[in-house]
Amino acid sequence: MARLSTQKTCSRCGFSKEESESVCERCRNGQEPYAVLQISYNASKPLKPLVLGNSSEVGVGDTVIAIGNPFGLSDTMTTGIVSGIDRSVPVEGEIIPNAIQTDAPINPGNSGGPLLDTRGKMIGMNTAILSGTNAFSGIGFAIPSNTITKIVPILIEKGYYPHGTVL
């Protein structure tokens, strides 16, 4: 069972060149690649959240879009296909189960960004690459949206995710 630090981590980030916002990490599950963020947003244009897709409908060969900030290059979009599903991915001594494998370029800075289907629905969260050079080598992984929808409410309620729980 992973435990969370009782400290909040807060920082400022920008959604546009004119606006910066306060982001506080509410829950982080140990060293794992997910956290719940609380965003204080005071701007003239409201934020528009992504629509979650059903990752169980994703199939090998489906076109996907990865969005992120690889190597600090903001607002970057790449495309590829789903190369595999239900992968178990070792990341820093932990296993990420049920991952979506893609050949869409995912590099350092893409982690946490959405993996979208062609309708713009979020089907996963870009998480890891398989590489000997720490740069994209053709294999990237995303945590499926269906897994995220199960983990987030538990993280918010308990402050941790019990690893004995079946996804």
C-alpha positions as CSV (number, residue, x, y, z in Angstrom):
1,M,0.0,0.0,0.0
2,A,1.5,3.3,-1.0
3,R,1.2,6.2,1.4
4,L,1.1,9.9,0.6
5,S,3.1,12.7,2.1
6,T,0.9,14.9,4.2
7,Q,2.5,18.0,2.6
8,K,0.8,19.7,-0.4
9,T,3.0,20.6,-3.2
10,C,1.9,23.9,-4.8
11,S,3.3,25.7,-7.9
12,R,2.2,28.2,-10.5
13,C,1.7,27.3,-14.1
14,G,0.4,29.0,-17.2
15,F,-2.5,28.0,-19.4
16,S,-1.8,30.8,-21.7
17,K,0.8,33.6,-22.0
18,E,-1.4,36.0,-20.2
19,E,-2.6,33.8,-17.3
20,S,-0.9,31.9,-14.6
21,E,-2.7,29.7,-12.2
22,S,-2.1,28.1,-8.8
23,V,-1.9,24.3,-9.0
24,C,-1.8,22.2,-5.8
25,E,-1.2,18.5,-5.8
26,R,-3.9,17.0,-3.5
27,C,-3.0,13.4,-3.7
28,R,0.0,11.5,-5.1
29,N,0.3,7.8,-4.9
30,G,3.9,7.4,-3.8
31,Q,6.3,7.2,-6.7
32,E,3.6,6.2,-9.2
33,P,2.8,8.2,-12.3
34,Y,-0.5,9.7,-11.2
35,A,-1.6,12.5,-8.9
36,V,-4.8,14.5,-8.4
37,L,-4.3,18.2,-9.0
38,Q,-6.5,21.0,-7.6
39,I,-6.5,24.1,-10.0
40,S,-7.5,27.6,-8.9
41,Y,-8.4,29.3,-12.1
42,N,-9.6,32.9,-12.3
43,A,-9.8,34.0,-15.9
44,S,-12.2,35.4,-18.4
45,K,-12.4,32.1,-20.4
46,P,-13.4,29.0,-18.4
47,L,-11.4,25.8,-18.7
48,K,-12.9,23.2,-20.9
49,P,-12.1,19.7,-19.6
50,L,-11.4,16.8,-22.0
51,V,-14.1,14.3,-22.4
52,L,-13.1,10.8,-21.2
53,G,-13.3,8.0,-23.7
54,N,-13.8,4.4,-23.0
55,S,-10.4,2.8,-23.2
56,S,-11.9,-0.7,-23.4
57,E,-13.0,0.2,-26.9
58,V,-9.4,0.9,-28.0
59,G,-8.0,-1.6,-30.5
60,V,-4.6,-2.3,-32.1
61,G,-4.3,-0.1,-35.2
62,D,-6.5,2.7,-33.9
63,T,-5.1,6.2,-34.6
64,V,-4.1,8.2,-31.5
65,I,-2.8,11.7,-30.7
66,A,-0.4,12.4,-27.9
67,I,-0.3,15.9,-26.4
68,G,2.4,17.3,-24.1
69,N,5.5,19.4,-23.6
70,P,8.4,17.2,-24.8
71,F,11.8,18.5,-23.8
72,G,10.1,21.8,-22.7
73,L,8.5,22.5,-26.1
74,S,5.0,23.5,-25.1
75,D,1.8,22.6,-26.9
76,T,3.2,19.7,-28.9
77,M,1.0,17.2,-30.7
78,T,2.1,13.9,-32.3
79,T,0.2,11.1,-33.8
80,G,0.6,7.3,-34.1
81,I,-1.4,4.1,-33.7
82,V,-2.2,1.8,-30.8
83,S,0.5,-0.9,-31.1
84,G,-0.7,-3.1,-28.2
85,I,-3.2,-3.2,-25.3
86,D,-3.2,-4.7,-21.8
87,R,0.6,-4.3,-21.5
88,S,2.4,-4.7,-18.1
89,V,5.0,-2.0,-18.0
90,P,7.9,-1.9,-15.5
91,V,8.5,1.7,-14.3
92,E,11.0,2.5,-11.5
93,G,10.4,-0.8,-9.7
94,E,6.6,-0.8,-10.1
95,I,4.4,-2.4,-12.7
96,I,1.8,-0.4,-14.6
97,P,-0.9,-2.9,-15.6
98,N,-3.2,-2.7,-18.6
99,A,-1.2,0.0,-20.4
100,I,-2.0,1.1,-23.9
101,Q,1.1,0.8,-26.1
102,T,1.5,3.4,-28.9
103,D,4.1,4.4,-31.5
104,A,3.0,8.0,-31.1
105,P,6.2,9.8,-30.0
106,I,6.2,10.2,-26.2
107,N,9.3,11.8,-24.8
108,P,10.3,13.3,-21.5
109,G,7.8,16.1,-20.9
110,N,4.9,14.2,-22.4
111,S,4.2,12.3,-19.2
112,G,0.8,13.2,-17.7
113,G,-0.4,14.5,-21.1
114,P,-3.5,13.0,-22.7
115,L,-3.6,10.3,-25.3
116,L,-6.6,11.1,-27.4
117,D,-8.6,9.1,-30.0
118,T,-9.5,10.7,-33.3
119,R,-12.8,12.2,-31.8
120,G,-10.7,14.1,-29.2
121,K,-11.7,11.9,-26.3
122,M,-9.0,11.1,-23.7
123,I,-8.4,7.4,-23.8
124,G,-5.2,7.4,-21.7
125,M,-2.5,9.4,-19.9
126,N,0.9,9.3,-21.4
127,T,3.2,7.7,-18.9
128,A,6.3,5.9,-20.0
129,I,8.6,5.0,-22.9
130,L,10.7,1.9,-23.5
131,S,14.1,3.2,-24.5
132,G,17.8,2.6,-23.8
133,T,18.5,6.3,-24.4
134,N,15.7,8.1,-22.4
135,A,14.3,9.4,-25.8
136,F,11.5,8.0,-27.9
137,S,12.4,4.7,-29.6
138,G,9.0,3.8,-31.1
139,I,7.4,2.4,-28.0
140,G,5.3,4.6,-25.6
141,F,2.7,3.7,-23.0
142,A,-0.4,5.3,-21.5
143,I,-2.5,4.5,-18.5
144,P,-6.0,3.7,-19.8
145,S,-8.8,6.2,-19.1
146,N,-10.9,3.4,-17.5
147,T,-8.1,2.8,-15.0
148,I,-7.8,6.5,-14.2
149,T,-11.6,6.7,-13.5
150,K,-11.2,3.9,-10.9
151,I,-8.1,5.3,-9.3
152,V,-8.9,9.0,-9.0
153,P,-11.9,8.8,-6.7
154,I,-10.0,6.5,-4.3
155,L,-7.0,8.8,-4.3
156,I,-9.3,11.7,-3.5
157,E,-11.2,9.9,-0.8
158,K,-8.3,8.0,0.9
159,G,-5.2,9.9,-0.1
160,Y,-3.6,6.7,-1.4
161,Y,-4.5,3.8,-3.7
162,P,-4.4,0.3,-2.2
163,H,-2.4,-1.9,-4.5
164,G,-4.4,-5.0,-3.6
165,T,-7.4,-3.5,-5.4
166,V,-8.2,-5.2,-8.7
167,L,-8.5,-2.8,-11.6
